[in-house]
Amino acid sequence: MSHKVGFVGAGGVAEVHAAVLAKDSRVKIHSFFDVDAARSHTLASRFGGHAAKSMEEILEECNAVFVCTPNTTHEDVASQVMEAGKHVFCEKPFALNLESATRLRDRAVRSGLIYQVGHNRRFAPVYKILKGAIERNELGPLSVHAKMNRGELVNPPWVWNARLTGGFLYETPVHMFDLMTFFFGKVEWVQVAAYAHEHDELDDFSILLSFQSGLQATMKTFAHASWHFPFERFEVYGMHATYETFEMEKISFTNGLESSTTTYDFSLASMHEKWGYIEEDRLFVDALDGKSPVPVSAEDGYHVVELIEACYQSARDGVRVNLDMPVRKL
């Protein structure tokens, strides 16, 4: 039996998911809805299905919905999808504040529906190699440095506007916060120094994270760096071991005092594969089939929001923030 899938939002990320799902024989792409009808027609003509005239039309006909709308709409749209009894794949970020994240997580749990958050980096081959090394105890992380810079806050033109994105940390760096918890477990506390260079929005962060395991990590993220390679990078150090990632292009590691460096290069793979979208979407359909649980749950999404909100509070107040303490609202 094929799953009828609809899309709410027909922009760039919807196009990525539709291109992947169009190759999955278990899926029938049924319809697209966007407030810009031309976008819906464009994707329908490329991937099949039709341009819906309303979100309600999608909710009537589909059993699973991809929410690919702007950040500020995720809670509202995903809640409407669950209210209609349909399964949800919602792009990152899960929500934009802790109150919204709590409501959405609790609703997802009560619904019994499948709810997957679109943190695609988990499924990128470079990060799967790093995660596998940690799980097999080939790498015992003792120290970590990470960075994720944006090249600019110009394209798309709304990306600088915190009223639309939720803030810089919710736009691009959100992926790194998910990977931090995915690789290293629960964060105990954060301490952050931040600065606003443009648009009166904090856009330059130096972050210290301490994990419950005792591991400490630093993270740097800046919004106006130019797209200098690698704009995204992890350096993970173990005892006489170093693992380095270079965006989703390659990973190099040296394990042992006298060992040589091993490099895996994925630069020739398609963007859909090396950025993790193919496996991410396959696992969502597997969950629809009842073969496996969702790989990135609403609970996972909640913890990312919790971490980001703690970083913003630390930046505002200039203090260390413990994650087992309530995050103070503005």
Contacts in CASP RR format, 6 or more apart in sequence:
PFRMAT RR
TARGET T0000
AUTHOR 0000-0000-0000
METHOD contacts of the structure
MODEL  1
MSHKVGFVGAGGVAEVHAAVLAKDSRVKIHSFFDVDAARSHTLASRFGGH
AAKSMEEILEECNAVFVCTPNTTHEDVASQVMEAGKHVFCEKPFALNLES
ATRLRDRAVRSGLIYQVGHNRRFAPVYKILKGAIERNELGPLSVHAKMNR
GELVNPPWVWNARLTGGFLYETPVHMFDLMTFFFGKVEWVQVAAYAHEHD
ELDDFSILLSFQSGLQATMKTFAHASWHFPFERFEVYGMHATYETFEMEK
ISFTNGLESSTTTYDFSLASMHEKWGYIEEDRLFVDALDGKSPVPVSAED
GYHVVELIEACYQSARDGVRVNLDMPVRKL
2 25 0 8 1.000
2 26 0 8 1.000
2 27 0 8 1.000
2 28 0 8 1.000
3 26 0 8 1.000
3 27 0 8 1.000
3 28 0 8 1.000
3 63 0 8 1.000
3 64 0 8 1.000
3 285 0 8 1.000
3 288 0 8 1.000
4 28 0 8 1.000
4 30 0 8 1.000
4 61 0 8 1.000
4 62 0 8 1.000
4 63 0 8 1.000
4 64 0 8 1.000
5 21 0 8 1.000
5 27 0 8 1.000
5 28 0 8 1.000
5 29 0 8 1.000
5 30 0 8 1.000
5 62 0 8 1.000
5 63 0 8 1.000
5 64 0 8 1.000
5 65 0 8 1.000
5 66 0 8 1.000
6 29 0 8 1.000
6 30 0 8 1.000
6 31 0 8 1.000
6 32 0 8 1.000
6 33 0 8 1.000
6 58 0 8 1.000
6 61 0 8 1.000
6 62 0 8 1.000
6 64 0 8 1.000
6 65 0 8 1.000
6 66 0 8 1.000
7 14 0 8 1.000
7 17 0 8 1.000
7 18 0 8 1.000
7 29 0 8 1.000
7 31 0 8 1.000
7 32 0 8 1.000
7 33 0 8 1.000
7 43 0 8 1.000
7 58 0 8 1.000
7 65 0 8 1.000
7 66 0 8 1.000
7 68 0 8 1.000
8 33 0 8 1.000
8 34 0 8 1.000
8 55 0 8 1.000
8 58 0 8 1.000
8 65 0 8 1.000
8 66 0 8 1.000
8 67 0 8 1.000
8 68 0 8 1.000
8 69 0 8 1.000
8 77 0 8 1.000
8 81 0 8 1.000
9 32 0 8 1.000
9 33 0 8 1.000
9 34 0 8 1.000
9 35 0 8 1.000
9 39 0 8 1.000
9 40 0 8 1.000
9 67 0 8 1.000
9 68 0 8 1.000
9 69 0 8 1.000
10 32 0 8 1.000
10 33 0 8 1.000
10 34 0 8 1.000
10 36 0 8 1.000
10 39 0 8 1.000
10 40 0 8 1.000
10 42 0 8 1.000
10 43 0 8 1.000
10 68 0 8 1.000
11 34 0 8 1.000
11 39 0 8 1.000
11 43 0 8 1.000
11 68 0 8 1.000
12 68 0 8 1.000
13 68 0 8 1.000
13 91 0 8 1.000
14 32 0 8 1.000
14 34 0 8 1.000
14 43 0 8 1.000
14 66 0 8 1.000
14 68 0 8 1.000
15 43 0 8 1.000
15 46 0 8 1.000
16 272 0 8 1.000
16 277 0 8 1.000
17 66 0 8 1.000
17 68 0 8 1.000
17 89 0 8 1.000
17 277 0 8 1.000
17 281 0 8 1.000
18 29 0 8 1.000
18 32 0 8 1.000
18 43 0 8 1.000
18 46 0 8 1.000
18 47 0 8 1.000
19 47 0 8 1.000
19 272 0 8 1.000
20 272 0 8 1.000
20 277 0 8 1.000
20 278 0 8 1.000
20 281 0 8 1.000
20 282 0 8 1.000
21 27 0 8 1.000
21 29 0 8 1.000
21 47 0 8 1.000
21 281 0 8 1.000
21 285 0 8 1.000
22 29 0 8 1.000
22 47 0 8 1.000
22 48 0 8 1.000
24 281 0 8 1.000
24 282 0 8 1.000
24 285 0 8 1.000
26 285 0 8 1.000
26 288 0 8 1.000
26 289 0 8 1.000
27 285 0 8 1.000
29 47 0 8 1.000
29 48 0 8 1.000
29 49 0 8 1.000
30 49 0 8 1.000
30 50 0 8 1.000
30 58 0 8 1.000
30 61 0 8 1.000
30 62 0 8 1.000
31 44 0 8 1.000
31 49 0 8 1.000
31 50 0 8 1.000
31 51 0 8 1.000
31 52 0 8 1.000
31 57 0 8 1.000
31 58 0 8 1.000
31 61 0 8 1.000
31 62 0 8 1.000
32 39 0 8 1.000
32 40 0 8 1.000
32 43 0 8 1.000
32 44 0 8 1.000
32 49 0 8 1.000
32 50 0 8 1.000
32 51 0 8 1.000
32 52 0 8 1.000
33 40 0 8 1.000
33 51 0 8 1.000
33 52 0 8 1.000
33 53 0 8 1.000
33 54 0 8 1.000
33 55 0 8 1.000
33 57 0 8 1.000
33 58 0 8 1.000
34 40 0 8 1.000
37 51 0 8 1.000
40 51 0 8 1.000
40 52 0 8 1.000
41 51 0 8 1.000
44 50 0 8 1.000
44 51 0 8 1.000
52 58 0 8 1.000
55 77 0 8 1.000
55 80 0 8 1.000
58 65 0 8 1.000
59 65 0 8 1.000
59 80 0 8 1.000
59 81 0 8 1.000
59 84 0 8 1.000
59 86 0 8 1.000
60 84 0 8 1.000
62 86 0 8 1.000
63 86 0 8 1.000
63 87 0 8 1.000
63 288 0 8 1.000
64 86 0 8 1.000
64 87 0 8 1.000
64 88 0 8 1.000
64 89 0 8 1.000
64 114 0 8 1.000
64 284 0 8 1.000
64 288 0 8 1.000
65 81 0 8 1.000
65 86 0 8 1.000
65 87 0 8 1.000
65 88 0 8 1.000
65 89 0 8 1.000
66 89 0 8 1.000
66 90 0 8 1.000
66 91 0 8 1.000
67 74 0 8 1.000
67 77 0 8 1.000
67 78 0 8 1.000
67 81 0 8 1.000
67 88 0 8 1.000
67 89 0 8 1.000
67 90 0 8 1.000
67 91 0 8 1.000
68 91 0 8 1.000
69 77 0 8 1.000
69 91 0 8 1.000
70 158 0 8 1.000
70 164 0 8 1.000
71 93 0 8 1.000
71 96 0 8 1.000
71 164 0 8 1.000
71 165 0 8 1.000
71 166 0 8 1.000
71 170 0 8 1.000
71 171 0 8 1.000
72 96 0 8 1.000
72 163 0 8 1.000
72 164 0 8 1.000
72 165 0 8 1.000
72 166 0 8 1.000
74 90 0 8 1.000
74 91 0 8 1.000
74 93 0 8 1.000
74 94 0 8 1.000
74 95 0 8 1.000
74 96 0 8 1.000
74 104 0 8 1.000
75 95 0 8 1.000
75 96 0 8 1.000
75 100 0 8 1.000
75 103 0 8 1.000
75 104 0 8 1.000
77 90 0 8 1.000
78 88 0 8 1.000
78 90 0 8 1.000
78 104 0 8 1.000
78 115 0 8 1.000
79 103 0 8 1.000
79 104 0 8 1.000
79 107 0 8 1.000
81 88 0 8 1.000
82 88 0 8 1.000
82 107 0 8 1.000
82 108 0 8 1.000
82 111 0 8 1.000
82 113 0 8 1.000
82 115 0 8 1.000
85 111 0 8 1.000
85 113 0 8 1.000
86 113 0 8 1.000
87 113 0 8 1.000
87 114 0 8 1.000
87 115 0 8 1.000
87 287 0 8 1.000
87 288 0 8 1.000
88 108 0 8 1.000
88 113 0 8 1.000
88 114 0 8 1.000
88 115 0 8 1.000
88 116 0 8 1.000
89 116 0 8 1.000
89 118 0 8 1.000
89 281 0 8 1.000
89 284 0 8 1.000
90 115 0 8 1.000
90 116 0 8 1.000
90 117 0 8 1.000
90 118 0 8 1.000
91 118 0 8 1.000
92 117 0 8 1.000
92 118 0 8 1.000
92 119 0 8 1.000
92 174 0 8 1.000
92 175 0 8 1.000
92 178 0 8 1.000
92 304 0 8 1.000
93 166 0 8 1.000
93 170 0 8 1.000
93 174 0 8 1.000
93 301 0 8 1.000
93 304 0 8 1.000
93 305 0 8 1.000
93 308 0 8 1.000
94 101 0 8 1.000
94 104 0 8 1.000
94 105 0 8 1.000
94 117 0 8 1.000
94 298 0 8 1.000
94 301 0 8 1.000
94 302 0 8 1.000
94 304 0 8 1.000
94 305 0 8 1.000
95 101 0 8 1.000
95 103 0 8 1.000
95 104 0 8 1.000
95 301 0 8 1.000
95 302 0 8 1.000
95 305 0 8 1.000
96 166 0 8 1.000
96 167 0 8 1.000
96 170 0 8 1.000
96 305 0 8 1.000
97 305 0 8 1.000
97 309 0 8 1.000
97 329 0 8 1.000
98 305 0 8 1.000
98 306 0 8 1.000
98 309 0 8 1.000
98 327 0 8 1.000
99 329 0 8 1.000
100 305 0 8 1.000
101 301 0 8 1.000
101 302 0 8 1.000
101 305 0 8 1.000
101 306 0 8 1.000
102 302 0 8 1.000
104 298 0 8 1.000
104 302 0 8 1.000
105 298 0 8 1.000
105 299 0 8 1.000
105 301 0 8 1.000
105 302 0 8 1.000
108 115 0 8 1.000
108 297 0 8 1.000
108 298 0 8 1.000
109 298 0 8 1.000
109 299 0 8 1.000
114 284 0 8 1.000
114 287 0 8 1.000
114 288 0 8 1.000
114 294 0 8 1.000
115 294 0 8 1.000
115 297 0 8 1.000
115 298 0 8 1.000
116 283 0 8 1.000
116 284 0 8 1.000
116 287 0 8 1.000
116 294 0 8 1.000
116 295 0 8 1.000
116 296 0 8 1.000
116 297 0 8 1.000
117 296 0 8 1.000
117 297 0 8 1.000
117 298 0 8 1.000
117 300 0 8 1.000
117 301 0 8 1.000
117 304 0 8 1.000
118 280 0 8 1.000
118 296 0 8 1.000
119 174 0 8 1.000
119 175 0 8 1.000
119 178 0 8 1.000
119 179 0 8 1.000
119 182 0 8 1.000
119 296 0 8 1.000
119 300 0 8 1.000
119 301 0 8 1.000
119 304 0 8 1.000
120 175 0 8 1.000
120 275 0 8 1.000
120 276 0 8 1.000
120 277 0 8 1.000
120 280 0 8 1.000
121 127 0 8 1.000
121 175 0 8 1.000
121 178 0 8 1.000
121 179 0 8 1.000
121 248 0 8 1.000
121 275 0 8 1.000
121 276 0 8 1.000
122 128 0 8 1.000
122 131 0 8 1.000
122 178 0 8 1.000
122 179 0 8 1.000
122 182 0 8 1.000
122 276 0 8 1.000
122 280 0 8 1.000
122 295 0 8 1.000
122 296 0 8 1.000
123 276 0 8 1.000
123 277 0 8 1.000
123 278 0 8 1.000
123 279 0 8 1.000
123 280 0 8 1.000
123 283 0 8 1.000
123 295 0 8 1.000
124 248 0 8 1.000
124 274 0 8 1.000
124 275 0 8 1.000
124 276 0 8 1.000
125 248 0 8 1.000
125 264 0 8 1.000
125 266 0 8 1.000
125 269 0 8 1.000
125 273 0 8 1.000
125 274 0 8 1.000
125 276 0 8 1.000
126 245 0 8 1.000
126 246 0 8 1.000
126 247 0 8 1.000
126 248 0 8 1.000
126 249 0 8 1.000
126 250 0 8 1.000
126 251 0 8 1.000
126 264 0 8 1.000
126 266 0 8 1.000
126 274 0 8 1.000
127 179 0 8 1.000
127 245 0 8 1.000
127 248 0 8 1.000
129 251 0 8 1.000
129 264 0 8 1.000
130 139 0 8 1.000
130 183 0 8 1.000
130 234 0 8 1.000
130 236 0 8 1.000
130 243 0 8 1.000
130 245 0 8 1.000
130 251 0 8 1.000
131 182 0 8 1.000
131 183 0 8 1.000
132 138 0 8 1.000
133 139 0 8 1.000
133 243 0 8 1.000
133 253 0 8 1.000
134 140 0 8 1.000
134 141 0 8 1.000
134 183 0 8 1.000
138 255 0 8 1.000
139 236 0 8 1.000
139 238 0 8 1.000
139 241 0 8 1.000
139 243 0 8 1.000
139 253 0 8 1.000
139 255 0 8 1.000
140 238 0 8 1.000
140 239 0 8 1.000
140 241 0 8 1.000
141 183 0 8 1.000
141 184 0 8 1.000
141 215 0 8 1.000
141 236 0 8 1.000
141 237 0 8 1.000
141 238 0 8 1.000
142 215 0 8 1.000
142 237 0 8 1.000
142 238 0 8 1.000
142 239 0 8 1.000
143 215 0 8 1.000
143 216 0 8 1.000
143 217 0 8 1.000
143 236 0 8 1.000
143 237 0 8 1.000
143 238 0 8 1.000
144 180 0 8 1.000
144 184 0 8 1.000
144 215 0 8 1.000
144 216 0 8 1.000
144 217 0 8 1.000
144 218 0 8 1.000
144 234 0 8 1.000
144 235 0 8 1.000
144 236 0 8 1.000
144 237 0 8 1.000
145 217 0 8 1.000
145 218 0 8 1.000
145 219 0 8 1.000
145 220 0 8 1.000
145 234 0 8 1.000
145 235 0 8 1.000
146 176 0 8 1.000
146 179 0 8 1.000
146 180 0 8 1.000
146 217 0 8 1.000
146 218 0 8 1.000
146 219 0 8 1.000
146 220 0 8 1.000
146 233 0 8 1.000
146 234 0 8 1.000
146 235 0 8 1.000
147 219 0 8 1.000
147 220 0 8 1.000
147 221 0 8 1.000
147 231 0 8 1.000
147 232 0 8 1.000
147 233 0 8 1.000
148 172 0 8 1.000
148 173 0 8 1.000
148 175 0 8 1.000
148 176 0 8 1.000
148 219 0 8 1.000
148 221 0 8 1.000
148 231 0 8 1.000
148 232 0 8 1.000
148 233 0 8 1.000
149 220 0 8 1.000
149 221 0 8 1.000
149 222 0 8 1.000
149 223 0 8 1.000
149 225 0 8 1.000
149 228 0 8 1.000
149 231 0 8 1.000
149 232 0 8 1.000
150 159 0 8 1.000
150 168 0 8 1.000
150 171 0 8 1.000
150 172 0 8 1.000
150 222 0 8 1.000
150 223 0 8 1.000
150 224 0 8 1.000
150 225 0 8 1.000
150 231 0 8 1.000
151 223 0 8 1.000
151 224 0 8 1.000
151 225 0 8 1.000
151 226 0 8 1.000
151 227 0 8 1.000
151 228 0 8 1.000
151 231 0 8 1.000
152 223 0 8 1.000
152 224 0 8 1.000
152 226 0 8 1.000
152 227 0 8 1.000
153 159 0 8 1.000
153 160 0 8 1.000
153 168 0 8 1.000
153 198 0 8 1.000
153 199 0 8 1.000
153 203 0 8 1.000
153 223 0 8 1.000
153 224 0 8 1.000
154 160 0 8 1.000
158 164 0 8 1.000
158 165 0 8 1.000
159 165 0 8 1.000
159 171 0 8 1.000
160 198 0 8 1.000
160 199 0 8 1.000
160 201 0 8 1.000
161 199 0 8 1.000
162 168 0 8 1.000
162 199 0 8 1.000
162 201 0 8 1.000
165 171 0 8 1.000
167 201 0 8 1.000
167 202 0 8 1.000
168 201 0 8 1.000
168 202 0 8 1.000
168 203 0 8 1.000
168 205 0 8 1.000
168 221 0 8 1.000
168 223 0 8 1.000
169 177 0 8 1.000
169 205 0 8 1.000
169 221 0 8 1.000
169 308 0 8 1.000
169 311 0 8 1.000
169 312 0 8 1.000
170 308 0 8 1.000
172 221 0 8 1.000
172 223 0 8 1.000
173 205 0 8 1.000
173 219 0 8 1.000
173 221 0 8 1.000
174 304 0 8 1.000
174 308 0 8 1.000
175 232 0 8 1.000
176 219 0 8 1.000
176 221 0 8 1.000
176 232 0 8 1.000
177 304 0 8 1.000
177 307 0 8 1.000
177 308 0 8 1.000
177 311 0 8 1.000
178 296 0 8 1.000
178 300 0 8 1.000
178 301 0 8 1.000
178 304 0 8 1.000
179 234 0 8 1.000
180 187 0 8 1.000
180 209 0 8 1.000
180 217 0 8 1.000
180 219 0 8 1.000
180 307 0 8 1.000
181 187 0 8 1.000
181 300 0 8 1.000
181 303 0 8 1.000
181 304 0 8 1.000
181 307 0 8 1.000
183 234 0 8 1.000
183 236 0 8 1.000
184 211 0 8 1.000
184 213 0 8 1.000
184 215 0 8 1.000
184 217 0 8 1.000
185 211 0 8 1.000
185 212 0 8 1.000
185 213 0 8 1.000
186 211 0 8 1.000
186 212 0 8 1.000
186 303 0 8 1.000
186 323 0 8 1.000
187 209 0 8 1.000
187 210 0 8 1.000
187 211 0 8 1.000
187 212 0 8 1.000
187 307 0 8 1.000
187 310 0 8 1.000
187 323 0 8 1.000
188 210 0 8 1.000
188 211 0 8 1.000
188 212 0 8 1.000
188 214 0 8 1.000
188 322 0 8 1.000
188 323 0 8 1.000
188 324 0 8 1.000
189 209 0 8 1.000
189 210 0 8 1.000
189 310 0 8 1.000
189 320 0 8 1.000
189 321 0 8 1.000
189 322 0 8 1.000
189 323 0 8 1.000
190 207 0 8 1.000
190 208 0 8 1.000
190 209 0 8 1.000
190 210 0 8 1.000
190 307 0 8 1.000
190 310 0 8 1.000
190 311 0 8 1.000
190 314 0 8 1.000
190 320 0 8 1.000
190 321 0 8 1.000
190 323 0 8 1.000
191 207 0 8 1.000
191 208 0 8 1.000
191 314 0 8 1.000
191 318 0 8 1.000
191 319 0 8 1.000
191 320 0 8 1.000
191 321 0 8 1.000
192 205 0 8 1.000
192 206 0 8 1.000
192 207 0 8 1.000
192 208 0 8 1.000
192 311 0 8 1.000
192 312 0 8 1.000
192 314 0 8 1.000
192 315 0 8 1.000
192 318 0 8 1.000
193 205 0 8 1.000
193 206 0 8 1.000
193 315 0 8 1.000
193 318 0 8 1.000
194 202 0 8 1.000
194 204 0 8 1.000
194 205 0 8 1.000
194 206 0 8 1.000
194 315 0 8 1.000
195 202 0 8 1.000
195 203 0 8 1.000
195 204 0 8 1.000
196 202 0 8 1.000
196 203 0 8 1.000
196 204 0 8 1.000
197 203 0 8 1.000
197 204 0 8 1.000
197 223 0 8 1.000
197 224 0 8 1.000
198 223 0 8 1.000
198 224 0 8 1.000
202 312 0 8 1.000
202 315 0 8 1.000
203 222 0 8 1.000
203 223 0 8 1.000
203 224 0 8 1.000
204 221 0 8 1.000
204 222 0 8 1.000
204 223 0 8 1.000
205 219 0 8 1.000
205 220 0 8 1.000
205 221 0 8 1.000
205 222 0 8 1.000
205 311 0 8 1.000
205 315 0 8 1.000
206 218 0 8 1.000
206 219 0 8 1.000
206 220 0 8 1.000
207 218 0 8 1.000
207 219 0 8 1.000
207 220 0 8 1.000
207 221 0 8 1.000
207 311 0 8 1.000
208 216 0 8 1.000
208 217 0 8 1.000
208 218 0 8 1.000
209 216 0 8 1.000
209 217 0 8 1.000
209 218 0 8 1.000
209 219 0 8 1.000
210 216 0 8 1.000
211 217 0 8 1.000
225 231 0 8 1.000
229 246 0 8 1.000
229 247 0 8 1.000
229 249 0 8 1.000
230 245 0 8 1.000
230 246 0 8 1.000
230 247 0 8 1.000
230 249 0 8 1.000
231 247 0 8 1.000
232 245 0 8 1.000
232 247 0 8 1.000
232 248 0 8 1.000
233 244 0 8 1.000
233 245 0 8 1.000
233 246 0 8 1.000
233 247 0 8 1.000
234 243 0 8 1.000
234 244 0 8 1.000
234 245 0 8 1.000
235 242 0 8 1.000
235 243 0 8 1.000
235 244 0 8 1.000
236 242 0 8 1.000
236 243 0 8 1.000
236 244 0 8 1.000
237 243 0 8 1.000
240 255 0 8 1.000
240 256 0 8 1.000
240 257 0 8 1.000
241 253 0 8 1.000
241 254 0 8 1.000
241 255 0 8 1.000
241 256 0 8 1.000
242 253 0 8 1.000
242 254 0 8 1.000
243 251 0 8 1.000
243 252 0 8 1.000
243 253 0 8 1.000
244 251 0 8 1.000
244 252 0 8 1.000
244 253 0 8 1.000
245 251 0 8 1.000
246 252 0 8 1.000
248 266 0 8 1.000
248 274 0 8 1.000
248 275 0 8 1.000
248 276 0 8 1.000
249 265 0 8 1.000
249 266 0 8 1.000
249 267 0 8 1.000
249 274 0 8 1.000
250 263 0 8 1.000
250 264 0 8 1.000
250 265 0 8 1.000
250 266 0 8 1.000
250 267 0 8 1.000
251 263 0 8 1.000
251 264 0 8 1.000
252 261 0 8 1.000
252 262 0 8 1.000
252 263 0 8 1.000
252 264 0 8 1.000
253 261 0 8 1.000
253 262 0 8 1.000
254 260 0 8 1.000
254 261 0 8 1.000
254 262 0 8 1.000
266 273 0 8 1.000
266 274 0 8 1.000
267 274 0 8 1.000
271 277 0 8 1.000
272 278 0 8 1.000
280 295 0 8 1.000
280 296 0 8 1.000
283 292 0 8 1.000
283 294 0 8 1.000
283 295 0 8 1.000
284 294 0 8 1.000
286 292 0 8 1.000
287 293 0 8 1.000
287 294 0 8 1.000
287 295 0 8 1.000
306 323 0 8 1.000
306 327 0 8 1.000
307 323 0 8 1.000
309 327 0 8 1.000
310 321 0 8 1.000
310 323 0 8 1.000
310 327 0 8 1.000
311 321 0 8 1.000
313 321 0 8 1.000
313 327 0 8 1.000
313 328 0 8 1.000
314 320 0 8 1.000
314 321 0 8 1.000
316 330 0 8 1.000
317 328 0 8 1.000
321 327 0 8 1.000
END
